[in-house]
């Protein structure tokens, strides 16, 4: 969050610098007119609203991070190599139709 506020204040400073530079050096617009206070204020507000829009990114970045963690956990499960392999010698596949098992909990 501090990075976003640093960016906002940096853009404020840059907007003031750009407006002051345009007035000091008699910079002209594309139509050939000198840059006036309206253009400077427009530039300032564009920087302000653009930098404030950056603060809306922070909640989305946390959700993207959570998604990345969930994807990592899912891929670990998918890539897991089972201990018992069906292709090893001496292993026989289990007949699922006739399979009846019991679960016993001891010393729990």
HELIX and SHEET records of a PDB file:
HELIX    1   1 UNK A    2  UNK A   24  1                                  23    
HELIX    2   2 UNK A   37  UNK A   54  1                                  18    
HELIX    3   3 UNK A   57  UNK A   78  1                                  22    
END                                                                             
